[in-house]
Amino acid sequence: MRAMSRRAAGLWIVAAAGIVALGAWRATWRASTIDPDFLTGWILAAMVAALAIYGVRRRLPMLPLGRASVWLSVHVVVGVAAIGAYAIHVGTLWPEGAADRALALLFLAVIASGVAGHVLQAILPARLARSGPELIYERIPTEVAKLRAAAEDALVEAAGAAGHETLSSYYAQTLAWYFERPRFALSHVFGGHSAEAWERQRLAAVEKLLSADERPHLAALAELCRHKRAVDAQYALQTLLRAWTFVHVPAATAFLAMAAWHTLIIHVYAG
Amino acid sequence: MSDADVDALMERPEIAAIKAENFPPGIPLRGLFRNDARIVSLAPGAIAVREGDYGNSAFLVLDGTLRVILPPGLPREELGRQAPRTRGILETIARAWNRPAHPEARDLAGRAARLKPEDAARSFMFLQDIPRVLDGNRTVTLQAGDIFGELAALGRVPRSATVFAEGAARLLEMRWQGLRELRRFDPGWKRRIDENYRRNALLNHLQAHPLFAALDGETLASIAEKVKFKTYGDADWHVALKRSKGSGQENAADEPIIAAEGSRPDGIYLVRSGFARLSHAVGGGRRTVTYLGVGDQFGLAETYAAWKGGGEVRLSQSLSALGHVDVLRVPAHVLEKHVFPGLRDAPAALATERRIEEDGLVDWMVDERWINGTQTMLIDLDRCVRCDDCVRACASTHDGNPRFVRHGPVSDHWMVANACMHCQDPVCMIGCPTGAIHRHEVGGVVVINDDTCIGCGTCAASCPYDNIRLVEISDMHGAPVIDEAGKPVRKATKCDLCVGQPGGPACVRACPQDALRRTGGKDLLVHGTESAGR
C-alpha cells in the first residue's frame, strides 16, 4: 500500500472535521427555524453531486479541468465522508420502509464497491508489476492463443521425433484445458500457487512415460506453462481491477436516480 | 529550383569549385540543388533566421549584406514572437463534439484549402528601424559567399542568433539533408562547414558556460583559439542502438573513450552535443556514475586539484561516448591562466552516493538511451491501475485517435511507454524527404505536418524507440484514401504533446493515480534512484 500524500491527508482532516461538526450540530439541535433533516439532506445531496461530477470529469479529458488525481482524492474523501453525512441524516444505516431501504441498499453498495475499488487500486498495481510480462488487457486472449499455438507446435515436433503420440494424447486429455483460456483466477487473485502445483503434477505424471527424444519437448511445454501462468495472473488481477466498477458505476447511477426521486417526494409532501 | 536557377548557381565560384564527379549517381550535384535548395530574396530588414527558432536549413549569401545580432540579442516582441496559440475551451468542446466518426479520418477538402499556392511563398518577419537596431546591438556582417545557419541545421538545435538583411539580399537556402550530402561528398565544403561549425559552436558554447561567464570577450577569444573540438562515435548511432536493443550488448566497455580513468587530467571536457557516460572500474566490471549531456563538464575537479596541490592526481573515472558526442577540450594550461585563479572554492568531483543495487535502473536509462528524451512517458507500474484513462484522454484530444500505446519496455516497476519522447537528438527528423517532421517553434516539440507527410515511413524506421506509427487514412465518410497507384495513403503519427491544446498533455492530466509523468534528462535517473532506494 502506498503512503498517504500530504494532499490526501489534508482532505481527510477537513472532511473529518466537517462531519464531526455536522454531527455535533445535529446532536445538540433543539429547536430553530432550520429543519435538521432538510439541512443534512441537502448537505448529503451536495456531497452526492460532488461525487457524481468525477464521472463527468473523466468523460471530458480534453478540457483543462485540473489533474484527475486531485479529483479522485476529493472523490474518495467525500465518498467516505458521505457515510457520516448519511448516518447523521437518516439516524441509522438501515432505515424503515421499502423505498428508504432500497435507497440505503444502493448507497451501501456504492460505498462498499468504492472502498473495495480503492483498496484494490492501492494493492494490485504493485502485484501486477511483479507478476510477469506487462500486457494490455485486451491483448491477453491473443497472447493465450499464441501460447496455445506454440504448445501445439511443440507436440507436433515431439510426435515427429518420437514416432508416437504419447505426449499429444496426454496434452489433449489434460493440458489442452489449461491452454484453452485463462485459468486459476481465484488462486492468482489471492496469491496462491494452485496453477504452479497443477502444472507440476501434470507434467511430472507424464515425464516417466516419455522417451529421451520427447523430454526436451516436455521441457518446452513446461516453459510455456510457466509463461501461461504469468499471463493468467495478469488476466486475473487486471479483471479484478476492472470488475469493481461494474458494481460501483451502475449502483451509483441507480442511487442518483433514486436519491433525486426521494428529494422530490420529500419536498412535495413537506410542502 | 528551376534548371535555369541551377545553371546560374553552378557558375558561382563557391559552387563551381565542387567536383560533381565526387557525387554518386543517386545523389547528383545538380539534383541536390534542384531538390534540396531554393533561392530566396530578402528585402531590407527581413529576418532570415530568428534566435530560438528550430530550423532545418542553412544559407549561403549570394548577394547583399546581412547582419548577425550577437547576444544579448533583440527583445522578444521586436522579433515578432507571440504567445503560442492555444485552443479555447469552446473551440475544444466544439472540436470534440464534431469529431470524425471514423478512425484516422482526414478532411481532404480542408487540406486543399490549407495548402493554397500563395502559402507556399515564404513570408518574412521584418525589423523596423534598422539604424536603431544596428546602434543598439553588437552585430557581425555577412557578405556574399558566407554561410550561416548550419549550426542549427546540422546540430538539430535552436538558432543561436538572429540574422537579418541590411539591404536587399539573395540567399541560397539549403535543407540540412542537402547540406549533409555536400559535406559528405565535397572535401572543400566539408572543411568550410566544419570550420564554421566548430568556430561558431565553440564561441557560443563557451559564452554560455558558467565557468567562463565572468571572462571578457578578449580572454574568451584567446581561450577559444586553444580549445580543441572533438567528435566521438557514429552520427548514425540510432541504427546501432536499434540493432542492439534488448541484447544487452550496449555497455561502457564498447564505447569510444574520451578520457580514461587513471590518466593525468589534461583539462576539462565540455559536452557540446550528444551524450557521454561517466563510469569507473569496480572489480572486473564498470559502474555507470551518471551521463553527461549538453552543457555538462568533466575533469574540472581533478585538473584544479592537480594545479592546486600538484602531485600525482589521476582521473578517477572514465568518460566515454554514448552514440555520438561533440566535445570541447579546454587545456589545463588555459584554465590555470584564465579560470582557476578566479575560483573561490575547489570544484566538487562528480560522484555518486548510489548503492550498487540501485545501478540497474540507471544503467537501463543510459544503455537504452531513454536519456535522449525530454518528455519521456514514464509510468510507475506500482501506481498504474491499467484503466487506460490516459489513452482515452489522448484519443479525445486527437479526433478519436490515440497517439501512443500504453505499453513498452519495463525495468523494475517503471515502464517507458511507446510515446514520442521529443528527443534532444531527434533522429526521426533525419531523412524526412518533405520536412514534414520538424521541431515546433514553441518549445521545440517534435511534430508532424500531416498535410506534407507522404507516409514514406523514414521517420518511423529511424526512431530507435518505435514511437512513430504509420496509419492508413480515410475520408470523413470512412472510405479509405487511395493514391494514384491504388495503394492506401499512409501518414506518420505520434504524440505531439498536445501542443495547442489547453492544459498541456492530456495523458498526464487524466491519470487518476499520478502514475504517469512526462520527464527527461537527469530527472529520469532521479526516478530510478528513488525507486531502488525504497
Interface residues (C-beta under 8 A of the other chain):
Chain A: R2 R58 L60 P61 M62 L63 P64 L65 G66 R67 A68 S69 W71 L72 Q121 L124 P125 A126 L128 A129 R130 E134 I136 Y137 Q238 L241
Chain B: I89 T92 I93 R95 A96 L381 D382 R383 C384 V385 R386 C387 D389 R392 A393 S396 T397 V405 R406 H407 V410 H413 M415 Q501 P502 G503 G504 A506 V508 R509 A510 C511 P512 Q513 D514 A515
